């Protein structure tokens, strides 16, 4: 595998419960490899939930919570992730407003 192809392993989950959205994330790089996590962002309805991310980590996990201002409207959720080896991943989905409970998950 070329250095530029070294991925960051990730599992990101958004869970809507009425107006509350819980986001959980678990990121890691392969042990012994040269890759480090360069940047990570998750957002709910345009609000970035990760502030002050420190680049150069080998693992990063946790949970964040967000309250939707309009729980009956669709809310876009997204993530963007990169490594110091020029590897990038990003995606988005929609938590549907017509559902009290909904979820979205991203992983590799």
C-alpha positions in Angstrom: 0.0 0.0 0.0 1.4 3.4 -1.0 1.9 5.9 1.8 -0.8 8.2 0.3 -3.3 5.3 0.6 -3.0 4.8 4.3 -6.5 5.3 5.7 -7.8 6.5 8.9 -10.3 3.9 10.3 -13.5 5.6 11.3 -17.0 4.9 12.6 -19.3 7.9 13.0 -23.0 7.7 14.1 -25.7 10.4 14.3 -28.8 9.5 16.3 -31.8 11.7 16.4 -34.2 11.5 19.4 -36.9 14.2 18.8 -34.9 17.5 19.0 -31.7 16.0 20.4 -28.9 14.6 18.2 -26.1 12.5 19.7 -23.0 12.0 17.5 -20.5 9.4 18.4 -17.2 8.9 16.7 -14.2 6.5 16.8 -11.2 7.3 14.7 -7.8 5.5 14.6 -4.8 5.0 12.3 -3.1 1.6 11.6 -0.6 0.8 14.3 3.0 1.3 13.3 2.1 3.2 10.2 3.1 6.8 9.3 -0.5 8.1 9.2 -1.8 10.6 11.7 -5.2 12.3 11.9 -4.8 15.7 10.3 -8.3 17.1 10.6 -11.8 16.0 11.7 -15.1 17.8 11.6 -18.7 16.7 12.1 -21.7 18.9 11.7 -25.4 18.8 12.3 -27.5 21.3 10.4 -24.5 23.4 9.6 -23.1 23.6 13.1 -19.6 22.1 13.5 -19.5 20.0 16.7 -15.7 19.5 16.9 -13.9 22.7 17.9 -10.2 23.0 18.6 -9.2 19.6 17.0 -5.5 19.1 17.5 -3.9 17.5 14.4 -1.4 14.7 14.7 -3.4 12.3 16.8 -3.4 8.5 16.3 -6.8 8.0 17.8 -9.8 10.2 18.6 -13.2 9.2 20.0 -16.1 10.5 22.0 -19.6 11.9 21.7 -21.2 15.3 21.1 -24.7 16.5 21.5 -26.7 19.0 19.5 -30.3 20.4 19.9 -32.1 20.9 16.6 -33.8 24.3 16.4 -36.5 22.8 14.1 -36.8 19.1 14.9 -39.7 18.8 12.4 -37.4 19.9 9.5 -34.8 17.7 7.8 -31.3 18.2 9.2 -28.2 17.6 7.2 -25.4 15.7 9.0 -21.9 15.5 7.6 -18.3 14.6 8.4 -14.9 15.5 6.9 -11.7 13.7 7.8 -8.1 13.8 6.6 -4.7 12.3 7.4 -1.2 13.7 7.0 -0.7 11.2 4.1 -3.1 13.1 1.7 -6.0 10.7 2.4 -9.4 12.3 2.7 -13.0 11.1 3.4 -16.2 13.0 3.7 -19.9 12.3 3.3 -23.3 13.6 4.3 -26.9 12.4 5.0 -30.2 13.7 6.2 -32.0 13.1 9.5 -35.6 13.3 8.5 -37.8 15.8 10.2 -40.9 13.7 9.8 -39.4 11.1 12.1 -38.9 11.5 15.8 -36.1 8.9 15.7 -33.6 8.6 12.9 -30.0 7.8 12.4 -27.1 8.0 10.0 -23.8 6.1 10.1 -20.6 6.3 8.2 -17.7 3.9 8.4 -14.9 2.2 6.5 
